[in-house]
Amino acid sequence: MLFSVKNYEVGPVMTNCYFLINEDTKELVVIDPGDEAQRLIGEIDKLGCKPQAILLTHGHFDHAGAAAQVGEHYAIPIIAHEEEKETLENPRFNLGGMMGGAPAVYHADLFVKDEQILEYAGFVIKVLFTPGHTPGGCSFYVEEQKLLFSGDALFHQSIGRTDFPNGSTSTLVRAVKEKLLTLPADTNVFPGHEQLTTIGFEKQYNPFF
């Protein structure tokens, strides 16, 4: 399969929204559409692609904020981990008013479990439960293409913040160690903010491990 990953920085805290594209079928999966729904819709239409699903790594406003609008526009499901329902739906936990905006409520159409396999746009995507930044945070692993979408669990030489409601540093460190750093070293990591990395690099250079 020919595939590509396109990255769009959206919103006030420059969140990475990703399009995982099957270049053979021109189908794609949207990961973490946090803001700028009309821009993202315009980019999808410009690419001539047909979205199949929206995957949310977690329910904070900067990752989920544009999901409903994009999902409704293309009539596609929004997917999140089953432990993230409260974060999505509670404005105190999703931080919707943090940047001065109105408190917001988000939703998912399908709640998934750890290790569950999803198949969209020709990709086989495994859900990896990586709580700690939020109680239901997860990462999405595409083994065949050596891709990991880590949300705010694992960053380049860092991990996600744990000082928000329901955060836990020990939980996050353990989850990343057990679920992510055990993946092949040449797995490309696409985090929720800032630059790309690899599992091998993080195992060697991330100061949290």
JOKAFEN-V823694 format. One record per helix or strand of 2 or more residues. SS is the DSSP state (A for helix, B for strand). FROM is the first residue (numbers start at 1). TO is the last residue. If there is no record, write none. Layout:
# JOKAFEN-V823694
ss={SS;SS}
from={FROM;FROM}
to={TO;TO}
This chain:
# JOKAFEN-V823694
ss={B;B;B;A;B;A;A;B;A;A;B;B;B;B;B;B;B;A;B;B;A}
from={3;15;27;37;50;61;67;77;82;91;110;117;123;138;147;154;158;169;188;197;199}
to={10;22;31;47;55;64;74;81;89;94;112;120;129;142;151;155;159;180;191;198;205}
